[in-house]
């Protein structure tokens, strides 16, 4: 889909025919069209290996990474690409991530610890944060987030409430909440517990289904909800699942 928001151009669709091989990705096809047919195509990309998250867009109606999506894996001979939903449109396939990153920053995505080495007089004295494999496993999955915005685009709650943090920010809130090095447990729960916060999530699960890195932000949101509903100020506890299979 083409269009320039600044110039107030109406949205339209242009069609390009590109050569396709078995390994051709959607990003490869777009760059071929940009190089040989229309230099004005607006697209954002960088690493081309599904690590930077820059080339997120809707491909055949589903939020995906263009560099991670092979044309041979898609149905039909026509591929439709559009800018991500729930983001302000800039031009063609480029969207504005300002609001997305503002939500990310508000959850303070870093470890809060009073044990960090902040005394410049002791530069040669370093502290060590020991973690067992079991402690790392509690948050490791959520640390794989590349901030591509696909989950944010797929979220129906974000579409209705721009003040809702979104699955990416809430998933990262759980990532640091579950980290045993972090000491801002109550503060993190207070950040997300308001009328536009975590309980606005309808648990559609679309955020997890489109994540290219398997982060599963919907799981993080549900785990945070469990702590908010039964939180102990003395220690962090993993929520226990009740066996309801034997109930009538």
MARMAR-950504 format. One record per residue (C-alpha): residue number from 1; residue in three letters; x, y, z. Coordinates in steps of 0.02 Angstrom, whole numbers. Layout:
<rs>
<r><num>NUM</num><residuo>Ala</residuo><u>X</u><v>Y</v><w>Z</w></r>
...
</rs>
This chain:
<rs>
<r><num>1</num><residuo>Unk</residuo><u>0</u><v>0</v><w>0</w></r>
<r><num>2</num><residuo>Unk</residuo><u>66</u><v>172</v><w>-47</w></r>
<r><num>3</num><residuo>Unk</residuo><u>32</u><v>341</v><w>31</w></r>
<r><num>4</num><residuo>Unk</residuo><u>114</u><v>494</v><w>107</w></r>
<r><num>5</num><residuo>Unk</residuo><u>35</u><v>558</v><w>266</w></r>
<r><num>6</num><residuo>Unk</residuo><u>130</u><v>724</v><w>267</w></r>
<r><num>7</num><residuo>Unk</residuo><u>75</u><v>762</v><w>89</w></r>
<r><num>8</num><residuo>Unk</residuo><u>-102</u><v>703</v><w>129</w></r>
<r><num>9</num><residuo>Unk</residuo><u>-98</u><v>581</v><w>-15</w></r>
<r><num>10</num><residuo>Unk</residuo><u>-240</u><v>455</v><w>-20</w></r>
<r><num>11</num><residuo>Unk</residuo><u>-191</u><v>273</v><w>7</w></r>
<r><num>12</num><residuo>Unk</residuo><u>-176</u><v>168</v><w>-150</w></r>
<r><num>13</num><residuo>Unk</residuo><u>-105</u><v>2</v><w>-207</w></r>
<r><num>14</num><residuo>Unk</residuo><u>32</u><v>-17</v><w>-337</w></r>
<r><num>15</num><residuo>Unk</residuo><u>72</u><v>-181</v><w>-420</w></r>
<r><num>16</num><residuo>Unk</residuo><u>248</u><v>-242</v><w>-460</w></r>
<r><num>17</num><residuo>Unk</residuo><u>303</u><v>-404</v><w>-541</w></r>
<r><num>18</num><residuo>Unk</residuo><u>467</u><v>-472</v><w>-472</w></r>
<r><num>19</num><residuo>Unk</residuo><u>568</u><v>-631</v><w>-505</w></r>
<r><num>20</num><residuo>Unk</residuo><u>548</u><v>-759</v><w>-367</w></r>
<r><num>21</num><residuo>Unk</residuo><u>659</u><v>-904</v><w>-315</w></r>
<r><num>22</num><residuo>Unk</residuo><u>631</u><v>-1031</v><w>-178</w></r>
<r><num>23</num><residuo>Unk</residuo><u>730</u><v>-926</v><w>-53</w></r>
<r><num>24</num><residuo>Unk</residuo><u>658</u><v>-756</v><w>-100</w></r>
<r><num>25</num><residuo>Unk</residuo><u>586</u><v>-663</v><w>48</w></r>
<r><num>26</num><residuo>Unk</residuo><u>456</u><v>-525</v><w>44</w></r>
<r><num>27</num><residuo>Unk</residuo><u>594</u><v>-402</v><w>87</w></r>
<r><num>28</num><residuo>Unk</residuo><u>697</u><v>-463</v><w>-61</w></r>
<r><num>29</num><residuo>Unk</residuo><u>547</u><v>-435</v><w>-175</w></r>
<r><num>30</num><residuo>Unk</residuo><u>516</u><v>-260</v><w>-108</w></r>
<r><num>31</num><residuo>Unk</residuo><u>699</u><v>-211</v><w>-127</w></r>
<r><num>32</num><residuo>Unk</residuo><u>698</u><v>-277</v><w>-306</w></r>
<r><num>33</num><residuo>Unk</residuo><u>546</u><v>-170</v><w>-345</w></r>
<r><num>34</num><residuo>Unk</residuo><u>628</u><v>-20</v><w>-262</w></r>
<r><num>35</num><residuo>Unk</residuo><u>792</u><v>-43</v><w>-356</w></r>
<r><num>36</num><residuo>Unk</residuo><u>726</u><v>-83</v><w>-530</w></r>
<r><num>37</num><residuo>Unk</residuo><u>548</u><v>-15</v><w>-541</w></r>
<r><num>38</num><residuo>Unk</residuo><u>513</u><v>126</v><w>-418</w></r>
<r><num>39</num><residuo>Unk</residuo><u>649</u><v>208</v><w>-313</w></r>
<r><num>40</num><residuo>Unk</residuo><u>520</u><v>304</v><w>-211</w></r>
<r><num>41</num><residuo>Unk</residuo><u>453</u><v>152</v><w>-116</w></r>
<r><num>42</num><residuo>Unk</residuo><u>463</u><v>190</v><w>70</w></r>
<r><num>43</num><residuo>Unk</residuo><u>519</u><v>42</v><w>176</w></r>
<r><num>44</num><residuo>Unk</residuo><u>615</u><v>19</v><w>338</w></r>
<r><num>45</num><residuo>Unk</residuo><u>741</u><v>-124</v><w>355</w></r>
<r><num>46</num><residuo>Unk</residuo><u>914</u><v>-157</v><w>425</w></r>
<r><num>47</num><residuo>Unk</residuo><u>987</u><v>-326</v><w>475</w></r>
<r><num>48</num><residuo>Unk</residuo><u>892</u><v>-439</v><w>352</w></r>
<r><num>49</num><residuo>Unk</residuo><u>906</u><v>-584</v><w>477</w></r>
<r><num>50</num><residuo>Unk</residuo><u>756</u><v>-561</v><w>595</w></r>
<r><num>51</num><residuo>Unk</residuo><u>859</u><v>-481</v><w>732</w></r>
<r><num>52</num><residuo>Unk</residuo><u>826</u><v>-294</v><w>721</w></r>
<r><num>53</num><residuo>Unk</residuo><u>637</u><v>-297</v><w>697</w></r>
<r><num>54</num><residuo>Unk</residuo><u>641</u><v>-151</v><w>574</w></r>
<r><num>55</num><residuo>Unk</residuo><u>546</u><v>-228</v><w>428</w></r>
<r><num>56</num><residuo>Unk</residuo><u>381</u><v>-265</v><w>514</w></r>
<r><num>57</num><residuo>Unk</residuo><u>228</u><v>-247</v><w>403</w></r>
<r><num>58</num><residuo>Unk</residuo><u>62</u><v>-331</v><w>364</w></r>
<r><num>59</num><residuo>Unk</residuo><u>89</u><v>-467</v><w>236</w></r>
<r><num>60</num><residuo>Unk</residuo><u>-73</u><v>-538</v><w>168</w></r>
<r><num>61</num><residuo>Unk</residuo><u>-160</u><v>-457</v><w>317</w></r>
<r><num>62</num><residuo>Unk</residuo><u>-48</u><v>-532</v><w>452</w></r>
<r><num>63</num><residuo>Unk</residuo><u>90</u><v>-437</v><w>545</w></r>
<r><num>64</num><residuo>Unk</residuo><u>256</u><v>-517</v><w>497</w></r>
<r><num>65</num><residuo>Unk</residuo><u>439</u><v>-478</v><w>471</w></r>
<r><num>66</num><residuo>Unk</residuo><u>470</u><v>-457</v><w>284</w></r>
<r><num>67</num><residuo>Unk</residuo><u>647</u><v>-527</v><w>296</w></r>
<r><num>68</num><residuo>Unk</residuo><u>584</u><v>-682</v><w>387</w></r>
<r><num>69</num><residuo>Unk</residuo><u>439</u><v>-720</v><w>270</w></r>
<r><num>70</num><residuo>Unk</residuo><u>475</u><v>-821</v><w>114</w></r>
<r><num>71</num><residuo>Unk</residuo><u>360</u><v>-794</v><w>-34</w></r>
<r><num>72</num><residuo>Unk</residuo><u>360</u><v>-982</v><w>-66</w></r>
<r><num>73</num><residuo>Unk</residuo><u>276</u><v>-1007</v><w>103</w></r>
<r><num>74</num><residuo>Unk</residuo><u>132</u><v>-891</v><w>60</w></r>
<r><num>75</num><residuo>Unk</residuo><u>-23</u><v>-942</v><w>-35</w></r>
<r><num>76</num><residuo>Unk</residuo><u>-64</u><v>-872</v><w>-206</w></r>
<r><num>77</num><residuo>Unk</residuo><u>37</u><v>-779</v><w>-336</w></r>
<r><num>78</num><residuo>Unk</residuo><u>-9</u><v>-605</v><w>-270</w></r>
<r><num>79</num><residuo>Unk</residuo><u>66</u><v>-540</v><w>-106</w></r>
<r><num>80</num><residuo>Unk</residuo><u>-13</u><v>-389</v><w>-24</w></r>
<r><num>81</num><residuo>Unk</residuo><u>95</u><v>-284</v><w>92</w></r>
<r><num>82</num><residuo>Unk</residuo><u>29</u><v>-144</v><w>202</w></r>
<r><num>83</num><residuo>Unk</residuo><u>96</u><v>-39</v><w>347</w></r>
<r><num>84</num><residuo>Unk</residuo><u>71</u><v>-106</v><w>523</w></r>
<r><num>85</num><residuo>Unk</residuo><u>-96</u><v>-66</v><w>603</w></r>
<r><num>86</num><residuo>Unk</residuo><u>-107</u><v>31</v><w>768</w></r>
<r><num>87</num><residuo>Unk</residuo><u>41</u><v>141</v><w>719</w></r>
<r><num>88</num><residuo>Unk</residuo><u>30</u><v>316</v><w>644</w></r>
<r><num>89</num><residuo>Unk</residuo><u>66</u><v>305</v><w>458</w></r>
<r><num>90</num><residuo>Unk</residuo><u>214</u><v>404</v><w>388</w></r>
<r><num>91</num><residuo>Unk</residuo><u>237</u><v>347</v><w>208</w></r>
<r><num>92</num><residuo>Unk</residuo><u>207</u><v>186</v><w>112</w></r>
<r><num>93</num><residuo>Unk</residuo><u>261</u><v>44</v><w>228</w></r>
<r><num>94</num><residuo>Unk</residuo><u>344</u><v>156</v><w>358</w></r>
<r><num>95</num><residuo>Unk</residuo><u>255</u><v>190</v><w>523</w></r>
<r><num>96</num><residuo>Unk</residuo><u>291</u><v>298</v><w>675</w></r>
<r><num>97</num><residuo>Unk</residuo><u>354</u><v>199</v><w>827</w></r>
<r><num>98</num><residuo>Unk</residuo><u>361</u><v>349</v><w>947</w></r>
<r><num>99</num><residuo>Unk</residuo><u>209</u><v>298</v><w>1049</w></r>
<r><num>100</num><residuo>Unk</residuo><u>264</u><v>116</v><w>1049</w></r>
<r><num>101</num><residuo>Unk</residuo><u>434</u><v>158</v><w>1123</w></r>
<r><num>102</num><residuo>Unk</residuo><u>356</u><v>280</v><w>1248</w></r>
<r><num>103</num><residuo>Unk</residuo><u>254</u><v>136</v><w>1319</w></r>
<r><num>104</num><residuo>Unk</residuo><u>411</u><v>29</v><w>1323</w></r>
<r><num>105</num><residuo>Unk</residuo><u>508</u><v>162</v><w>1419</w></r>
<r><num>106</num><residuo>Unk</residuo><u>369</u><v>189</v><w>1546</w></r>
<r><num>107</num><residuo>Unk</residuo><u>386</u><v>12</v><w>1615</w></r>
<r><num>108</num><residuo>Unk</residuo><u>570</u><v>52</v><w>1653</w></r>
<r><num>109</num><residuo>Unk</residuo><u>644</u><v>-98</v><w>1560</w></r>
<r><num>110</num><residuo>Unk</residuo><u>802</u><v>-118</v><w>1661</w></r>
<r><num>111</num><residuo>Unk</residuo><u>853</u><v>-198</v><w>1824</w></r>
<r><num>112</num><residuo>Unk</residuo><u>826</u><v>-93</v><w>1981</w></r>
<r><num>113</num><residuo>Unk</residuo><u>954</u><v>-142</v><w>2111</w></r>
<r><num>114</num><residuo>Unk</residuo><u>1033</u><v>-52</v><w>2257</w></r>
<r><num>115</num><residuo>Unk</residuo><u>1178</u><v>-174</v><w>2248</w></r>
<r><num>116</num><residuo>Unk</residuo><u>1246</u><v>-108</v><w>2083</w></r>
<r><num>117</num><residuo>Unk</residuo><u>1420</u><v>-31</v><w>2084</w></r>
<r><num>118</num><residuo>Unk</residuo><u>1386</u><v>155</v><w>2078</w></r>
<r><num>119</num><residuo>Unk</residuo><u>1530</u><v>214</v><w>2188</w></r>
<r><num>120</num><residuo>Unk</residuo><u>1661</u><v>285</v><w>2069</w></r>
<r><num>121</num><residuo>Unk</residuo><u>1791</u><v>278</v><w>2208</w></r>
<r><num>122</num><residuo>Unk</residuo><u>1786</u><v>88</v><w>2199</w></r>
<r><num>123</num><residuo>Unk</residuo><u>1803</u><v>64</v><w>2013</w></r>
<r><num>124</num><residuo>Unk</residuo><u>1908</u><v>-92</v><w>2037</w></r>
<r><num>125</num><residuo>Unk</residuo><u>1779</u><v>-175</v><w>2150</w></r>
<r><num>126</num><residuo>Unk</residuo><u>1643</u><v>-263</v><w>2053</w></r>
<r><num>127</num><residuo>Unk</residuo><u>1487</u><v>-350</v><w>2118</w></r>
<r><num>128</num><residuo>Unk</residuo><u>1428</u><v>-513</v><w>2045</w></r>
<r><num>129</num><residuo>Unk</residuo><u>1245</u><v>-558</v><w>2021</w></r>
<r><num>130</num><residuo>Unk</residuo><u>1235</u><v>-746</v><w>2033</w></r>
<r><num>131</num><residuo>Unk</residuo><u>1086</u><v>-833</v><w>1952</w></r>
<r><num>132</num><residuo>Unk</residuo><u>1045</u><v>-1016</v><w>1937</w></r>
<r><num>133</num><residuo>Unk</residuo><u>982</u><v>-1089</v><w>1771</w></r>
<r><num>134</num><residuo>Unk</residuo><u>810</u><v>-1106</v><w>1851</w></r>
<r><num>135</num><residuo>Unk</residuo><u>806</u><v>-921</v><w>1896</w></r>
<r><num>136</num><residuo>Unk</residuo><u>858</u><v>-872</v><w>1720</w></r>
<r><num>137</num><residuo>Unk</residuo><u>725</u><v>-983</v><w>1643</w></r>
<r><num>138</num><residuo>Unk</residuo><u>588</u><v>-880</v><w>1728</w></r>
<r><num>139</num><residuo>Unk</residuo><u>622</u><v>-731</v><w>1616</w></r>
<r><num>140</num><residuo>Unk</residuo><u>735</u><v>-792</v><w>1475</w></r>
<r><num>141</num><residuo>Unk</residuo><u>594</u><v>-817</v><w>1349</w></r>
<r><num>142</num><residuo>Unk</residuo><u>536</u><v>-638</v><w>1372</w></r>
<r><num>143</num><residuo>Unk</residuo><u>711</u><v>-567</v><w>1348</w></r>
<r><num>144</num><residuo>Unk</residuo><u>707</u><v>-620</v><w>1164</w></r>
<r><num>145</num><residuo>Unk</residuo><u>595</u><v>-472</v><w>1117</w></r>
<r><num>146</num><residuo>Unk</residuo><u>667</u><v>-372</v><w>971</w></r>
<r><num>147</num><residuo>Unk</residuo><u>537</u><v>-230</v><w>981</w></r>
<r><num>148</num><residuo>Unk</residuo><u>473</u><v>-261</v><w>805</w></r>
<r><num>149</num><residuo>Unk</residuo><u>297</u><v>-202</v><w>849</w></r>
<r><num>150</num><residuo>Unk</residuo><u>206</u><v>-351</v><w>773</w></r>
<r><num>151</num><residuo>Unk</residuo><u>118</u><v>-394</v><w>936</w></r>
<r><num>152</num><residuo>Unk</residuo><u>69</u><v>-211</v><w>959</w></r>
<r><num>153</num><residuo>Unk</residuo><u>-4</u><v>-207</v><w>784</w></r>
<r><num>154</num><residuo>Unk</residuo><u>-104</u><v>-367</v><w>811</w></r>
<r><num>155</num><residuo>Unk</residuo><u>-177</u><v>-314</v><w>980</w></r>
<r><num>156</num><residuo>Unk</residuo><u>-363</u><v>-268</v><w>973</w></r>
<r><num>157</num><residuo>Unk</residuo><u>-352</u><v>-173</v><w>1138</w></r>
<r><num>158</num><residuo>Unk</residuo><u>-216</u><v>-58</v><w>1071</w></r>
<r><num>159</num><residuo>Unk</residuo><u>-332</u><v>-18</v><w>925</w></r>
<r><num>160</num><residuo>Unk</residuo><u>-464</u><v>45</v><w>1048</w></r>
<r><num>161</num><residuo>Unk</residuo><u>-356</u><v>123</v><w>1185</w></r>
<r><num>162</num><residuo>Unk</residuo><u>-195</u><v>214</v><w>1139</w></r>
<r><num>163</num><residuo>Unk</residuo><u>-151</u><v>231</v><w>1324</w></r>
<r><num>164</num><residuo>Unk</residuo><u>-147</u><v>43</v><w>1345</w></r>
<r><num>165</num><residuo>Unk</residuo><u>39</u><v>-6</v><w>1360</w></r>
<r><num>166</num><residuo>Unk</residuo><u>20</u><v>-148</v><w>1237</w></r>
<r><num>167</num><residuo>Unk</residuo><u>83</u><v>-327</v><w>1243</w></r>
<r><num>168</num><residuo>Unk</residuo><u>265</u><v>-283</v><w>1209</w></r>
<r><num>169</num><residuo>Unk</residuo><u>280</u><v>-164</v><w>1357</w></r>
<r><num>170</num><residuo>Unk</residuo><u>182</u><v>-278</v><w>1474</w></r>
<r><num>171</num><residuo>Unk</residuo><u>285</u><v>-428</v><w>1420</w></r>
<r><num>172</num><residuo>Unk</residuo><u>443</u><v>-332</v><w>1462</w></r>
<r><num>173</num><residuo>Unk</residuo><u>368</u><v>-278</v><w>1628</w></r>
<r><num>174</num><residuo>Unk</residuo><u>352</u><v>-462</v><w>1672</w></r>
<r><num>175</num><residuo>Unk</residuo><u>528</u><v>-498</v><w>1607</w></r>
<r><num>176</num><residuo>Unk</residuo><u>603</u><v>-382</v><w>1739</w></r>
<r><num>177</num><residuo>Unk</residuo><u>474</u><v>-425</v><w>1871</w></r>
<r><num>178</num><residuo>Unk</residuo><u>524</u><v>-608</v><w>1858</w></r>
<r><num>179</num><residuo>Unk</residuo><u>710</u><v>-567</v><w>1865</w></r>
<r><num>180</num><residuo>Unk</residuo><u>770</u><v>-606</v><w>2042</w></r>
<r><num>181</num><residuo>Unk</residuo><u>901</u><v>-467</v><w>2029</w></r>
<r><num>182</num><residuo>Unk</residuo><u>765</u><v>-334</v><w>2018</w></r>
<r><num>183</num><residuo>Unk</residuo><u>708</u><v>-246</v><w>2176</w></r>
<r><num>184</num><residuo>Unk</residuo><u>566</u><v>-139</v><w>2106</w></r>
<r><num>185</num><residuo>Unk</residuo><u>431</u><v>-272</v><w>2124</w></r>
<r><num>186</num><residuo>Unk</residuo><u>294</u><v>-163</v><w>2198</w></r>
<r><num>187</num><residuo>Unk</residuo><u>338</u><v>-15</v><w>2087</w></r>
<r><num>188</num><residuo>Unk</residuo><u>322</u><v>-122</v><w>1931</w></r>
<r><num>189</num><residuo>Unk</residuo><u>151</u><v>-185</v><w>1981</w></r>
<r><num>190</num><residuo>Unk</residuo><u>93</u><v>-9</v><w>2021</w></r>
<r><num>191</num><residuo>Unk</residuo><u>148</u><v>49</v><w>1848</w></r>
<r><num>192</num><residuo>Unk</residuo><u>30</u><v>-68</v><w>1758</w></r>
<r><num>193</num><residuo>Unk</residuo><u>-115</u><v>-72</v><w>1881</w></r>
<r><num>194</num><residuo>Unk</residuo><u>-227</u><v>71</v><w>1823</w></r>
<r><num>195</num><residuo>Unk</residuo><u>-382</u><v>94</v><w>1715</w></r>
<r><num>196</num><residuo>Unk</residuo><u>-279</u><v>88</v><w>1555</w></r>
<r><num>197</num><residuo>Unk</residuo><u>-163</u><v>-47</v><w>1620</w></r>
<r><num>198</num><residuo>Unk</residuo><u>-148</u><v>-234</v><w>1618</w></r>
<r><num>199</num><residuo>Unk</residuo><u>-331</u><v>-275</v><w>1653</w></r>
<r><num>200</num><residuo>Unk</residuo><u>-381</u><v>-192</v><w>1488</w></r>
<r><num>201</num><residuo>Unk</residuo><u>-308</u><v>-344</v><w>1401</w></r>
<r><num>202</num><residuo>Unk</residuo><u>-446</u><v>-454</v><w>1326</w></r>
<r><num>203</num><residuo>Unk</residuo><u>-326</u><v>-600</v><w>1308</w></r>
<r><num>204</num><residuo>Unk</residuo><u>-358</u><v>-622</v><w>1122</w></r>
<r><num>205</num><residuo>Unk</residuo><u>-187</u><v>-705</v><w>1109</w></r>
<r><num>206</num><residuo>Unk</residuo><u>-151</u><v>-630</v><w>938</w></r>
<r><num>207</num><residuo>Unk</residuo><u>6</u><v>-546</v><w>1006</w></r>
<r><num>208</num><residuo>Unk</residuo><u>88</u><v>-713</v><w>1043</w></r>
<r><num>209</num><residuo>Unk</residuo><u>35</u><v>-793</v><w>880</w></r>
<r><num>210</num><residuo>Unk</residuo><u>125</u><v>-661</v><w>774</w></r>
<r><num>211</num><residuo>Unk</residuo><u>285</u><v>-647</v><w>877</w></r>
<r><num>212</num><residuo>Unk</residuo><u>432</u><v>-702</v><w>768</w></r>
<r><num>213</num><residuo>Unk</residuo><u>542</u><v>-741</v><w>919</w></r>
<r><num>214</num><residuo>Unk</residuo><u>420</u><v>-847</v><w>1021</w></r>
<r><num>215</num><residuo>Unk</residuo><u>409</u><v>-723</v><w>1165</w></r>
<r><num>216</num><residuo>Unk</residuo><u>225</u><v>-756</v><w>1209</w></r>
<r><num>217</num><residuo>Unk</residuo><u>180</u><v>-587</v><w>1287</w></r>
<r><num>218</num><residuo>Unk</residuo><u>5</u><v>-651</v><w>1324</w></r>
<r><num>219</num><residuo>Unk</residuo><u>80</u><v>-774</v><w>1448</w></r>
<r><num>220</num><residuo>Unk</residuo><u>178</u><v>-635</v><w>1533</w></r>
<r><num>221</num><residuo>Unk</residuo><u>20</u><v>-531</v><w>1549</w></r>
<r><num>222</num><residuo>Unk</residuo><u>-75</u><v>-675</v><w>1628</w></r>
<r><num>223</num><residuo>Unk</residuo><u>66</u><v>-711</v><w>1750</w></r>
<r><num>224</num><residuo>Unk</residuo><u>72</u><v>-527</v><w>1801</w></r>
<r><num>225</num><residuo>Unk</residuo><u>-116</u><v>-530</v><w>1827</w></r>
<r><num>226</num><residuo>Unk</residuo><u>-95</u><v>-678</v><w>1942</w></r>
<r><num>227</num><residuo>Unk</residuo><u>30</u><v>-583</v><w>2048</w></r>
<r><num>228</num><residuo>Unk</residuo><u>-82</u><v>-429</v><w>2054</w></r>
<r><num>229</num><residuo>Unk</residuo><u>-230</u><v>-532</v><w>2113</w></r>
<r><num>230</num><residuo>Unk</residuo><u>-133</u><v>-630</v><w>2245</w></r>
<r><num>231</num><residuo>Unk</residuo><u>25</u><v>-532</v><w>2279</w></r>
<r><num>232</num><residuo>Unk</residuo><u>133</u><v>-559</v><w>2433</w></r>
<r><num>233</num><residuo>Unk</residuo><u>242</u><v>-411</v><w>2482</w></r>
<r><num>234</num><residuo>Unk</residuo><u>370</u><v>-526</v><w>2564</w></r>
<r><num>235</num><residuo>Unk</residuo><u>425</u><v>-631</v><w>2417</w></r>
<r><num>236</num><residuo>Unk</residuo><u>394</u><v>-670</v><w>2234</w></r>
<r><num>237</num><residuo>Unk</residuo><u>300</u><v>-830</v><w>2205</w></r>
<r><num>238</num><residuo>Unk</residuo><u>265</u><v>-921</v><w>2043</w></r>
<r><num>239</num><residuo>Unk</residuo><u>77</u><v>-932</v><w>2015</w></r>
<r><num>240</num><residuo>Unk</residuo><u>10</u><v>-1108</v><w>2039</w></r>
<r><num>241</num><residuo>Unk</residuo><u>-114</u><v>-1183</v><w>1916</w></r>
<r><num>242</num><residuo>Unk</residuo><u>-263</u><v>-1274</v><w>1991</w></r>
<r><num>243</num><residuo>Unk</residuo><u>-318</u><v>-1440</v><w>1918</w></r>
<r><num>244</num><residuo>Unk</residuo><u>-499</u><v>-1414</v><w>1865</w></r>
<r><num>245</num><residuo>Unk</residuo><u>-510</u><v>-1570</v><w>1756</w></r>
<r><num>246</num><residuo>Unk</residuo><u>-601</u><v>-1669</v><w>1893</w></r>
<r><num>247</num><residuo>Unk</residuo><u>-730</u><v>-1534</v><w>1930</w></r>
<r><num>248</num><residuo>Unk</residuo><u>-905</u><v>-1557</v><w>1863</w></r>
</rs>
